[in-house]
Amino acid sequence: MLRKKQNFTGGMIKADPDNVVVATDLIVKNRNILNELDKLHQAMLLLPRDQKLEDKYPELKEAYDAYQELYREILIADKMREV
């Protein structure tokens, strides 16, 4: 069971031995961490993975891995042509 930390967070942070749940934006040095992660994810052009579907359809995982490998090779080739 999660217990609330009431000191300075107003109950927005809950913790148990296995998890810490932050129920508000996490801002570090005026940077929203979730926005930064979203931008990083988008910049890397990572497709979202669905573990349940991949477990059900192993060919989906294989296709995803093959796509990522080919995509990286294409990006490297394009960068080498620019130099």
C-alpha positions as CSV (number, residue, x, y, z in Angstrom):
1,M,0.0,0.0,0.0
2,L,1.3,3.4,-0.9
3,R,1.7,5.9,1.9
4,K,1.6,9.6,1.4
5,K,4.4,11.9,2.1
6,Q,2.7,15.0,3.6
7,N,5.7,17.2,4.4
8,F,6.1,19.6,1.5
9,T,4.5,17.8,-1.4
10,G,0.8,18.1,-0.3
11,G,0.3,14.4,-1.0
12,M,1.5,14.5,-4.6
13,I,4.3,12.0,-3.9
14,K,3.5,8.6,-2.6
15,A,6.0,5.8,-1.9
16,D,6.2,2.2,-0.9
17,P,9.2,-0.1,-0.8
18,D,8.9,-0.8,-4.5
19,N,7.5,2.4,-6.1
20,V,7.6,6.2,-6.0
21,V,4.5,7.8,-7.6
22,V,4.7,11.5,-8.6
23,A,1.2,12.8,-9.3
24,T,2.3,16.2,-10.6
25,D,4.8,17.6,-13.1
26,L,8.4,17.1,-12.2
27,I,10.3,20.3,-12.9
28,V,14.1,20.3,-12.5
29,K,15.9,23.6,-13.1
30,N,12.9,25.0,-14.9
31,R,12.7,21.9,-17.2
32,N,9.7,19.6,-17.3
33,I,11.2,16.1,-17.1
34,L,8.2,14.4,-18.9
35,N,8.4,16.9,-21.7
36,E,12.1,16.4,-22.0
37,L,11.7,12.6,-22.1
38,D,8.9,13.0,-24.8
39,K,11.2,15.2,-26.9
40,L,14.1,12.7,-26.5
41,H,11.8,9.8,-27.5
42,Q,10.6,11.7,-30.5
43,A,14.1,12.8,-31.6
44,M,15.2,9.2,-31.5
45,L,12.1,8.2,-33.5
46,L,11.4,5.3,-31.2
47,L,8.2,3.5,-31.8
48,P,6.2,2.6,-28.7
49,R,6.4,-1.1,-27.8
50,D,3.5,-3.1,-26.5
51,Q,4.9,-6.0,-24.5
52,K,1.5,-7.8,-24.3
53,L,1.1,-7.8,-28.1
54,E,4.7,-8.8,-28.6
55,D,4.2,-11.7,-26.3
56,K,1.1,-12.7,-28.1
57,Y,2.6,-12.2,-31.6
58,P,6.4,-12.9,-31.6
59,E,6.6,-11.8,-35.2
60,L,5.6,-8.3,-34.1
61,K,8.7,-8.1,-32.0
62,E,10.9,-9.4,-34.8
63,A,9.4,-6.8,-37.2
64,Y,9.9,-4.0,-34.7
65,D,13.5,-5.0,-34.1
66,A,14.2,-5.3,-37.9
67,Y,12.6,-1.9,-38.5
68,Q,14.7,-0.3,-35.8
69,E,17.9,-1.8,-37.2
70,L,17.2,-0.8,-40.8
71,Y,16.2,2.7,-39.7
72,R,19.4,3.2,-37.8
73,E,21.4,2.0,-40.8
74,I,19.6,4.5,-43.0
75,L,20.2,7.4,-40.6
76,I,23.9,6.5,-40.4
77,A,24.2,6.3,-44.2
78,D,22.4,9.7,-44.6
79,K,24.8,11.3,-42.1
80,M,27.8,9.9,-43.9
81,R,26.6,11.3,-47.2
82,E,26.3,14.7,-45.6
83,V,29.9,14.8,-44.5
